[in-house]
Amino acid sequence: MNKYPLWKYLIVLIVVALGALYAIPNLFGEDPAIQISATRATKVDAGTLARVEQILGQAKLEFTGTVLDETGAKVRFADTETQIRARDLVQQELGDGYTVALNLLPATPGLLRAIGAEPMYLGLDLRGGVHFLMQVDSRAVLRKASESTADDLRRMFRESRIRYAAVNRLESGAVEAVFREAAERERARELVRKDLRDVEVAESERGSEYVLIARLSETALAEKRRFALEQNMTALRNRVNELGVAEPVIQQQGADRIVVQLPGVQDTAKAKEILGRTATLEIMLVDEEAMSSGASTVPPGSKLYRMRDGRPIVLKNRVIYSGDNIVDSAPGFDSQTSRPIVSITLDARGASINQRVTGENVGRRMAVVYIEIKSEPRLDEQGRPVLDEEGRPVRVSRRVEEVITAPVIRQQLGKRFQIEGLDSTQEANELSLLLRAGALAAPVEIIEERTVGPSLGQENIDQGVKATLLGFATVVIFMVIYYKVFGLIADLALLVNLVLLVAVLSMFQATLTLPGIAGILLTLGMAVDANVLINERIREELRNGNTPQASIHAGYEKAFSAILDGNVTTLIAAMMLFNFGTGPIKGFAVTLSIGILTTMFTAVMCARAMTNLTFGGRKLKTVPV
Amino acid sequence: MEVFRRKTHIDFIGWRRPAIAVSMALNVLTLIALFVSGLNFGLDFTGGTLVELAYEQPADVEQVRRTLTEGGFRDAVVQRYGTTKELMVRLPVHAEGQSAAVSARLVAALRESLGEREVESRPGQAQRCVPAGGGEPRACALQVKRIEFVGPQVGRELAEKGALALILTALGILVYVIFRFEWRFAVGAIAASAHDVLLLFGFYAVTQIEFSLTSLAAILTVLGYSLNDTIVIFDRVRENFRKMRKHAVIEIMNTSLNETLSRTIITGGTTLLTMLALYLYGGDVLSGFALAMIFGVLVGTYSSLFIATPVTLALGITREDMLPPKKEAAADAQP
């Protein structure tokens, strides 16, 4: 009696060993590091990393390791002094296309990193940083959509010579077209139904007027909202990049909200300024005469620009239309040549201008210019930041202009057209992103902001760890005193529980927050419940005069249904917390849920394995419980 | 060691009338407290701005108030918090809609009054400032520990979601208990938990501890704990219904409560120990949570003993209700 088959011991052993392996990284500290990520058009690859290593090598700045992953390249250093010098140097050498940020990397030994063992990810309340919750103004999206519908209707009516009295936008976001004659309205209705698939129409009469009400369909509207949100996220990502923040989080929350988390950032004013910044696109014509003459002077009315690769290009000053007129852009392939392309959709105003200008300029080139206002510290000749009389770095605004593409116009273009002559799908993707990336599609408002100072973060960790250890210790001591050997077994199970909990949280890279620590502690307090149930049962069976072995067996068997039912109810509560909670509460719910599962395993299976190993198969006179 | 060396014979069910009377009275008092003083809703619910500051030197609250009034923050409430060096500043939501940028202006104004300005800081280190007259950057005399801004719309959503979470949790558990036990047990369990949750609200109303997002977590956790406690007792009742065939229902329940009593007390005890550790050493942010949990565990233990089972009894539970009818029928059908 009370023997496990070998495979059960093996399972327990393997799980515990794996748990220990994946929990260990949390014991190591963090190394100072720099993180190199790409802005806009550049890419961080092995070549970039080699370049960085070369730069550091020449400056005799020693680094202890490098990583290349999807967030960019990271270089570790032994101390913060080297880290800061390396940051300034690398940023200066690599230039504008890259952002170099100070970062802390887990000092996990390489062997553990190789099997994917990483420490838990610390939430902002434990490491310091800023959390923003932004609300996208969906009324602005609706307004923009109805403006575009109204433009479309006017243009269509004009082109098809339908006589209309007025086209008005309504409060509800719909657009009404007013006609004097029923026949005209009928023609209009047919036209709309044929050409504007996304628009639903209804009719009504008002006195002697015939009214057609056009409304964007719910699906089309939802699509527009989704698009606005995505574009805003891309734009915010670009701006955050400029802040040089290591591992920023930009996530969608719900249908119209965006979470931005900037770990380690303390200067919230600067963060807000940059997040609120605008970037835009302008479309201009290439000054072919100036380009072909090769003259060193730029004629009046034109200006010298640079392409992304640094080649000079002269553009005519007049802006044809701007990024605001671009409604959509998507990468794709040309159906005939199978070459990568980017297809672009303009709004009605952009379309009519495009039509006119491209019609007059077939064979010439049209340039897309990316414009952004950057604020950056002014540097002196040695590349050090200039300080004002109060010792603050002087910041200057700089207008960054860059020609991202200049394709040849092959025919007259309209509302939809495509940009060809791209080298790769990669380039098509990037260009399409850029075309959408500059400006926010709809205004955003910060509706929640939480900043945690770094000292408070550390304080929170220290206090959390102290409370956990203390709570753990008192429970452990109590259990040994109260249940003797069985208390010791319960304690070992509790220790395994803590290790497994940390291991699972680390494996899933769940975010550990302050309430999460409370969740761990609460789990530990409640986890002994299962062993208390078992041990009390064993005592009861002994009192009823059963043999020691039978009592141990019955103790585990009979306690199980209570353990199961009790834990499932708590799990239901934890899942509800997860479903409805936000941020830190979710973290609490996650630790609580995982804790319940590890408790079920350790308190029942691990403890049983230990009990069997200690007492199983022997003749017992008494049970030390 | 053993607290209950012998079998206890406490007549829990016999105490049901006074116990329920006491609980009713406490619940009525809770409602009165909620009506009279209400909950001290925190920033998460009300919206507004909160800034927690740590000074190098003990802070002069009056001076800070003056600086803020001069800086245009007339509605600012300045409080001491923890030690003499720590302050908390609160700003209500303004009618015209308050932007998050306010906090940055507020901190800048306070730094200016100390004659320092913030410069770029490094991750993982204290915020760094330079003196107004120029010089080397050093750790600021005024460190911002925490800034929170919550827009008014967020709070309302949170309250709605919180209420929904409570109701759905109760429903989910109700379904599970009906499935695993019987409907009378489900009602008993929910009655005991509702009792605990209401009293916990009362605790928040009486102590005026800030009711925040974490408080909501505390309430749901207490709900889970109280249920866990109740379910373990019910499990024993279910078992004894099958075992003690000749006993009256009241007797079965009393026996079950007594048999599980030591477990109830010990688990409550270990949970209290950990929450006590959290209360004493977990820091300001979690002390409120820990205190609520301590109260919740005490109330939860009480309600498991005196409310859940008596309610099930009052609903007229009989042994037949607990016997698996199909199996019996099948057994009878066999020759």
Interface residues (C-beta under 8 A of the other chain):
Chain A: E30 T80 I84 L102 N103 L104 D125 R127 G128 F132 L133 Q135 A246 P263 G264 Q266 D267 T268 A269 K272 L387 E389 E390 G391 R392 P393 E445 I446 I447 E448 E449 R450 T451 V452 G453 P454 S455 L456 Q458 E459 N460 Q463 G464 K466 A467 T468 L470 G471 F472 T474 V475 F478 M479 I481 Y482 L514 P515 I517 A518 L521 L522 L524 G525 M526 V528 D529 V532 L533 E536 R539 E540 R543 K558 S561 A562 D565 G566 N567 V568 T569 T570 I572 A573 A574 M575 M576 L577 N579 F580 G581 T582 G583 P584 I585 F588 A589 L592
Chain B: M1 E2 K7 E52 A54 S99 A100 A101 S103 A104 R105 A108 R117 E118 V119 E120 S121 R122 P123 G124 Q125 A126 Q127 V130 P131 A132 G133 G134 G135 P137 Q143 V144 K145 R146 I147 E148 F149 V150 G151 Q153 V154 L158 K161 G162 L164 A165 L168 T169 G172 I173 Y176 V177 R180 L213 T214 L216 A217 L220 T221 L223 G224 Y225 L227 N228 D229 I231 V232 F234 D235 R236 E239 E259 T260 S262 R263 I266 T267 G269 T270 T271 L272 L273 T274 M275 L276 A277 L278 L280 Y281 G282 G283 V285 L286 F289 A290 M293
